Amino acid sequence: MKITELGVLTLFILALVNPISVVRAQVDGTIFDKDINVASFENMRYPAIARAANVKGVVVVRVSLDRGGKVTDAQALSGAPYLVIDTVQNAKKWRFQPNAQNAAVLVYDFQIIGFCAHEQDSSQLILQPSNLALITACSFTVQTN
């Protein structure tokens, strides 16, 4: 029997013997949205290299918090390489209301949209409750005189 088959068999037996403890173990590691309360966040511009390469997508970051809600560590769980480095650096600057898990999850959604009237309008971060950061950039800037 392979090790993975043995692991699956063990979990199956545990679930039959005590299904509540298996479910509780899965939920204990979950960070619920109600426990994620942003105290402050750092604005972020669309990474220039990602914008130039037309890279869009979602980056999911898990942060560890100290007892005061300050981020002590940030790790990308998924995302495009051109977006991950800047996103992790940005997440380290956020602060949260303390929670029992001493952790939070942030979801950054990078979108490249149509036209912007001015260069200063070309990138922005919009925080949506409770942990979604929408970062948009314009694919083209129209110069108006």
Secondary structure, 3 states (H helix, E strand, C coil): CCHHHHHHHHHHHHHHHCHHHHHHHHHHCCCCHHHCCEEECCCCCCCHHHHHCCCCEEEEEEEEECCCCEEEEEEEEECCHHHHHHHHHHHCCCEECCCCCCEEEEEEEEEEEEEECCHHHCEEEEEECCCEEEEEEEEEECCCC
